[in-house]
């Protein structure tokens, strides 16, 4: 019976695993449509590079280059229109950063405002390590209390009664 289950589950698992890369590639490829693309290949490459550095504001940690969301599509069009108008990459990034904040950048700058975002994971890991060390140190210092005479007598009495039953 177990072999029959494996025969049915294994091909299904292989099918699902093989579909994951296809889904990822297809989603990324379908994100940018032909009408969005610039005619000049150099300008299009600039647009793609900028789009890879900008976060889709409604997606989960995905660039606007990879996203299929309407907002990402609007941001890609905005980037391309600014490139076509002759704006520099820095000017485009600055304008979008002013409009949407540091969150629009996939790699926000390290400054006083974003310091917490950059350092918080390390601070939490350090705090967790300190808590674990304190818990270990505290559990290692527990002393074993000796039995007093009455407790020892009770245990010996219980053991004697158990030995009497087992014989």
GUMIZA-778351 format. One record per residue (C-alpha): residue in one letter; z, y, x. Coordinates in steps of 0.25 Angstrom, whole numbers, plus 2048, in hexadecimal, padded with zeros to 3 digits. Layout:
aZYX ...
# end
This chain:
x800800800 x80480A80B x7F6807812 x7EF80A805 x7F6818804 x7F281B813 x7E4818810 x7E4822804 x7EC82D80B x7E582D818 x7D7830814 x7DD83B80B x7E5841816 x7D984181F x7D1848815 x7DB853813 x7DD855822 x7CE856824 x7CD861819 x7D786A81F x7CE86F82A x7C2870821 x7CA879818 x7CF882823 x7C1884829 x7BB88681B x7C5890817 x7C4898824 x7B5897823 x7B489C815 x7BD8A8817 x7B28B181C x7A68B2813 x7988B6817 x7988C3810 x7A58C7818 x79F8C5825 x7998D182D x78A8D0832 x78D8D4840 x7938C7847 x79C8D0851 x7A28D7845 x7A48CB83E x7AB8C584A x7B48D184A x7B78CF83C x7BB8C183D x7C48C4849 x7CB8CE841 x7CC8C6835 x7D38BB83D x7DE8C4841 x7E18C9833 x7EA8C282A x7E68BF81B x7F18C6814 x7F18BC808 x7F08AF810 x7FA8A7819 x7F78AB827 x7E88AB826 x7DE8B582C x7D58BC823 x7CA8B582B x7CF8A8826 x7D38AC818 x7CC8AA80B x7D58B4803 x7CF8C07FD x7D88C9805 x7D38C3812 x7C58C580D x7C78D380A x7CE8D5818 x7C28CF81F x7B88D8818 x7C18E481B x7C18E082A x7B28DE82A x7AF8EB823 x7B88F282D x7B18EB839 x7A38EF833 x7A88FD832 x7AB8FD841 x7BA8FC841 x7C08F684D x7C88E984C x7D58F1850 x7D28FB845 x7D08F083A x7DD8E883E x7E58F583E x7DF8F9831 x7E38EB82B x7F08EB831 x7F48F982B x7EF8F581E x7F68E781D x8008E7828 x8028DE834 x8028D282B x7F38D382A x7F28CF839 x7F38C183C x7F98C584A x8028D1846 x8068DA852 x8138D8859 x81B8E5856 x8288E9850 x8248E7842 x81F8D9844 x8298D584E x8318CD844 x8258C5840 x8228C184E x8308BE852 x8368B8845 x8318AA847 x8378AA855 x8448B0850 x8458A5845 x84389A84F x84D8A0859 x8578A184D x854893849 x85788E857 x864895858 x86888F84B x86588184F x86C88385C x878888855 x87887D84B x877872857 x88287985F x88B879853 x88886B84F x88B86685D x89986D85E x89F865852 x8AB85E857 x8AE850853 x8BC85084D x8C5844851 x8CB83C845 x8DA83E843 x8E3832841 x8E2832832 x8D2832832 x8D282883C x8DB81F834 x8D3820828 x8C681C82F x8CD810836 x8D180C828 x8C380D822 x8BD80682E x8C87FB82D x8C57F981E x8B67F9821 x8B87EE82B x8C07E6822 x8B57E6818 x8AA7E2822 x8B17D6827 
# end
